[in-house]
């Protein structure tokens, strides 16, 4: 990104930035519930949830600049004021969140890192589940979706035994408020059946 396009991106990013060092209005200074989406892609789900839940602040994390730019454009075009964006590693943002501050979290179609030598890069890991457990309120939901069978099994094997989480649902049917995303559409076109898992943060 260069020139006017970069200037526009930087202005939008500052307007919607989640962390204090970049933000005009930091995400975690708001009152009320905060929902966190890790890896929002082009932002379809995040924008839809923000529009449908005006009393909630949606905070999204995304590493790839094209996805961030797309999401920022959607937020601005739709005049969405209750969303914040972190362009970078989700773990940096999660480290900045106070204990029990998040009322709902989403991990939707994460990178499956299919090669065995890359499995350590998968976001579903003991370390990241410990972070979710710390920042989620008691009773908060963690929603995870994937269309990769091996990653779905990996998720079940890692989240299931974690003492902070209890399985509420594990189904091939999306949640009632699911707006659909391009990743889901691609999976269905290519004949893959997604799984939608919901876990609850058990009481401390």
C-alpha positions in Angstrom: 0.0 0.0 0.0 1.3 3.4 -1.0 0.3 7.0 -1.4 -3.3 8.0 -0.9 -4.5 4.4 -0.4 -2.0 4.0 2.5 -3.1 7.3 4.0 -6.7 6.3 3.8 -5.9 2.9 5.4 -3.9 4.5 8.2 -6.7 7.0 9.0 -9.3 4.2 9.1 -7.1 2.0 11.2 -6.6 4.8 13.8 -10.3 5.4 13.9 -11.1 1.7 14.6 -7.9 0.6 16.3 -8.3 -1.5 19.4 -5.2 -0.7 21.4 -4.5 2.6 23.1 -1.2 3.4 21.4 -2.9 3.5 18.0 -6.5 4.2 18.8 -8.7 7.3 19.1 -11.1 5.3 21.3 -9.5 2.1 22.7 -11.7 -1.0 22.6 -11.4 -1.9 26.3 -12.4 1.5 27.6 -16.0 0.9 26.6 -18.8 0.0 28.9 -20.9 -3.1 28.3 -20.0 -6.4 26.7 -17.1 -7.0 24.3 -17.0 -9.8 21.8 -13.7 -10.9 20.3 -13.1 -12.4 16.9 -9.7 -13.9 16.2 -8.8 -13.9 12.5 -11.8 -12.1 10.9 -10.7 -12.6 7.2 -12.5 -9.9 5.2 -14.7 -9.0 8.1 -18.1 -10.2 6.9 -19.0 -11.9 10.2 -17.6 -9.1 12.4 -19.4 -6.4 10.6 -22.7 -8.3 10.6 -22.4 -9.1 14.3 -21.7 -5.4 15.1 -24.7 -4.3 13.1 -27.0 -6.9 14.7 -25.7 -6.1 18.3 -25.4 -2.3 18.6 -25.0 -2.6 22.4 -21.9 -4.8 22.1 -18.4 -3.8 21.1 -16.9 -6.2 18.5 -13.2 -6.4 18.6 -11.5 -8.2 15.7 -7.9 -9.4 15.1 -6.4 -10.1 11.7 -2.8 -10.4 10.5 -3.3 -9.9 6.8 -3.4 -6.3 5.6 -5.8 -7.0 2.7 -8.4 -8.5 5.1 -8.0 -5.5 7.5 -8.4 -3.0 4.6 -11.5 -4.8 3.4 -13.1 -4.9 6.9 -12.3 -1.2 7.6 -13.9 -0.3 4.3 -17.0 -2.2 5.2 -17.2 -0.6 8.7 -16.8 2.9 7.2 -19.3 2.3 4.4 -21.9 0.9 6.8 -21.2 3.6 9.4 -20.5 0.9 12.1 -19.4 2.6 15.3 -19.2 -0.4 17.7 -16.3 -2.2 16.3 -12.5 -2.1 16.8 -9.7 -3.7 14.9 -6.3 -5.0 15.7 -4.0 -5.4 12.7 -1.4 -7.9 14.0 -1.1 -11.0 16.2 -4.2 -11.8 18.2 -2.1 -13.0 21.1 -0.7 -9.4 21.6 -4.3 -8.1 21.9 -5.4 -10.9 24.2 -2.5 -10.2 26.5 -3.8 -6.6 26.9 -7.3 -7.7 27.9 -8.2 -7.8 31.6 -9.3 -11.0 33.2 -13.0 -12.0 32.5 -13.6 -9.0 30.2 -14.8 -10.8 27.1 -18.4 -12.0 26.9 -18.1 -14.0 23.7 -15.2 -15.2 21.4 -15.1 -16.5 17.9 -12.4 -18.5 16.1 -13.9 -19.0 12.6 -12.2 -21.1 9.8 -8.7 -20.7 11.3 -5.7 -21.6 9.2 -5.5 -25.4 9.6 -1.7 -25.6 9.1 -2.1 -29.1 7.6 1.6 -30.2 7.6 2.6 -32.0 10.8 5.7 -29.8 11.3 3.4 -26.7 11.3 0.9 -28.0 13.9 2.5 -25.9 16.6 1.3 -22.8 14.7 -2.4 -23.8 15.1 -4.3 -21.3 17.1 -6.1 -24.0 19.0 -3.4 -24.8 21.5 -3.1 -25.2 25.2 -1.4 -21.8 25.6 -4.1 -20.0 23.6 -6.9 -21.8 25.3 -5.4 -20.7 28.6 -5.5 -17.1 27.3 -9.2 -17.5 26.3 -9.9 -19.0 29.7 -8.4 -16.0 31.4 -10.2 -13.3 29.4 -13.6 -14.9 29.0 -16.3 -14.2 31.6 -17.8 -17.1 33.4 -20.6 -18.5 31.2 -19.1 -16.8 28.1 -19.2 -18.8 24.8 -16.3 -19.7 22.6 -17.4 -20.5 19.1 -15.2 -22.4 16.7 -15.9 -23.3 13.1 -13.8 -25.2 10.6 -14.4 -27.2 7.4 -11.2 -29.3 7.8 -12.0 -32.7 9.4 -8.5 -33.2 10.9 -8.6 -29.7 12.4 -12.1 -30.3 13.8 -10.8 -33.4 15.5 -7.8 -31.5 16.7 -10.1 -28.9 18.2 -12.2 -31.5 20.0 -9.1 -33.2 21.3 -7.6 -29.9 22.7 -10.6 -28.0 24.0 -12.5 -31.0 25.3 -10.0 -31.9 28.0 -9.4 -28.3 29.0 -10.8 -27.7 32.5 -12.1 -24.2 31.7 -14.4 -25.3 28.9 -17.6 -27.4 28.6 -19.0 -28.4 25.3 -22.4 -27.0 24.6 -22.9 -28.1 21.0 -21.0 -29.8 18.1 -23.0 -29.8 14.9 -22.9 -29.3 11.2 -25.6 -26.6 11.4 -24.4 -23.0 11.8 -25.5 -20.8 14.6 -28.9 -19.0 14.3 -27.2 -15.6 14.0 -24.6 -16.8 11.5 -24.4 -14.5 8.5 -22.3 -16.8 6.3 -18.8 -16.0 5.1 -16.8 -16.5 1.9 -14.8 -19.3 3.6 -17.9 -21.2 4.4 -19.2 -20.7 0.8 -16.0 -22.0 -0.6 -16.1 -25.1 1.6 -19.7 -25.9 0.6 -18.8 -25.4 -3.1 -15.9 -27.8 -2.8 -18.0 -30.4 -1.0 -16.7 -30.0 2.6 -19.1 -30.1 5.5 -18.2 -27.5 8.2 -18.5 -28.1 11.9 -19.7 -25.5 14.4 -18.6 -26.0 18.0 -19.7 -24.0 21.0 -17.9 -24.2 24.3 -18.9 -22.4 27.6 -16.4 -20.9 30.0 -17.2 -22.8 33.2 -17.5 -20.9 36.5 -14.2 -20.2 38.2 
